[in-house]
């Protein structure tokens, strides 16, 4: 069983639960950050890869995220408005997971 506090955003993003742990997406117009936690503890993402697909109306944008400190990150210009749907495909050393987010 998961403790409820594990699902609280720790970085101001949106949290979803996946089979690889909790994922928190922080989406800003100039940076996308994805944090992965397992029962509240950060997951080693040093060898992880991730691809994020942003779906906003008829617009679709695909972005590769790279490990950066304690998160996966991409910098650039992103359409992130309330209601934007985000699909994150994350490959960790031991497992792969897909997370779906809706931005607020």
C-alpha positions, -999 to 999 in steps of 0.1 A, spaced: 0 0 0 12 35 -8 11 63 18 -10 92 7 18 117 12 39 99 -15 15 114 -41 19 150 -31 38 171 -56 72 180 -42 83 203 -71 50 221 -79 40 197 -107 14 170 -114 19 135 -99 7 102 -113 14 67 -100 30 42 -124 44 7 -121 79 22 -119 69 46 -91 54 80 -88 62 105 -115 59 142 -111 59 164 -142 68 201 -139 59 217 -172 69 253 -180 71 271 -213 109 269 -213 116 236 -194 101 202 -188 112 183 -157 102 147 -147 109 135 -112 106 97 -104 101 85 -69 96 50 -55 77 51 -21 89 87 -16 126 80 -24 142 94 -56 149 68 -82 184 66 -99 178 81 -133 214 84 -143 209 59 -171 172 66 -178 158 78 -210 124 95 -215 103 109 -243 74 132 -236 46 139 -260 26 171 -255 -9 172 -270 -26 205 -270 -56 207 -293 -43 197 -327 -7 205 -318 17 176 -310 52 180 -298 77 153 -289 106 160 -266 135 138 -254 144 142 -217 179 137 -204 191 130 -169 200 162 -150 208 159 -113 177 143 -96 154 146 -126 149 141 -163 149 174 -181 145 192 -215 149 229 -222 134 246 -251 100 261 -261 69 241 -251 32 247 -255 20 240 -219 -14 253 -213 -41 241 -189 -57 210 -204 -26 200 -223 -23 162 -223 11 148 -217 23 112 -223 57 103 -208 75 71 -218 103 65 -193 129 37 -195 147 32 -162 175 7 -158 152 -20 -145 118 -12 -160 98 9 -184 67 29 -176 42 52 -193 26 80 -174 -3 102 -185 -7 137 -172 -32 165 -178 -18 200 -170 -38 223 -147 
